[in-house]
Amino acid sequence: MKSAGMVKAGRDLVGWSQADLSAKSGLSLPTIQRMENPAFGPLRSSGANIEKIRIAFATAGVTFTSDGTRECVCYDAPLEQSEKA
């Protein structure tokens, strides 16, 4: 994830508040707020913090991809119990 908007988009896809992402990633709320602030963004954070966010999102089915020209936020919604059978 390269931009503040991508972090927010990931949260929006799974319906998380900033506080939810803070709890799920183990990062402080001010850190999440800075990562979503366009003046700072995630790339101004440490690699360890970015990895914590990535893991929290991946656990919920959100991934971030890049092909050099596009930056994408993807969501693989969990299957409903009836769809698994």
C-alpha positions in Angstrom: 0.0 0.0 0.0 1.5 3.2 -1.2 -1.0 5.9 -0.3 -3.1 7.1 2.6 -6.2 6.5 0.4 -5.3 2.9 0.0 -5.3 2.4 3.8 -8.7 4.0 4.1 -10.1 2.0 1.1 -9.0 -1.2 2.8 -10.8 -0.2 5.9 -13.9 0.8 4.0 -14.0 -2.6 2.2 -14.2 -4.5 5.5 -16.2 -1.9 7.4 -13.5 -1.1 10.0 -13.1 2.2 11.8 -9.6 3.5 12.5 -9.9 2.2 16.0 -10.7 -1.3 14.6 -7.6 -1.3 12.4 -5.6 -0.1 15.4 -6.8 -3.0 17.5 -6.4 -5.6 14.7 -2.9 -4.4 13.8 -1.6 -3.7 17.2 -0.7 -0.1 16.2 -1.7 3.0 18.0 -4.7 5.0 16.8 -2.4 8.1 16.1 -0.2 5.9 13.9 -3.2 4.8 11.9 -4.4 8.4 11.6 -1.0 9.5 10.3 -0.9 6.6 7.8 -4.3 7.9 6.5 -3.2 11.5 6.4 -2.2 12.4 2.8 0.6 14.6 4.2 2.2 11.5 5.7 0.8 8.3 4.3 2.0 4.8 5.0 5.3 5.2 3.2 6.5 7.6 5.9 5.9 4.8 8.5 8.3 2.0 9.4 8.4 -1.2 7.4 7.4 -3.1 10.5 4.2 -0.9 10.8 3.3 -1.4 7.2 3.7 -5.1 7.6 1.4 -5.1 10.7 -1.2 -3.3 8.6 -0.8 -5.7 5.7 -1.2 -8.7 7.9 -4.3 -7.3 9.6 -5.9 -6.6 6.2 -4.8 -9.9 4.7 -6.5 -11.8 7.6 -9.7 -10.0 6.6 -9.3 -10.7 2.9 -7.9 -7.4 1.8 -4.8 -7.3 -0.4 -2.8 -4.6 -2.1 -1.3 -5.1 -5.6 0.7 -3.1 -8.0 1.6 -3.7 -11.7 3.8 -0.6 -12.1 1.0 1.5 -13.5 -1.9 0.7 -11.2 -2.2 0.4 -7.5 -5.1 -1.8 -6.5 -6.9 -2.6 -3.2 -8.6 -6.0 -3.6 -11.2 -7.8 -1.3 -11.9 -11.5 -1.3 -15.1 -11.7 0.7 -15.4 -14.8 2.8 -17.7 -17.4 1.6 -21.0 -17.8 3.4 -21.4 -21.1 5.2 -24.0 -22.3 2.5 -21.5 -21.5 -0.3 -18.8 -23.7 1.3 -20.8 -26.9 1.0 
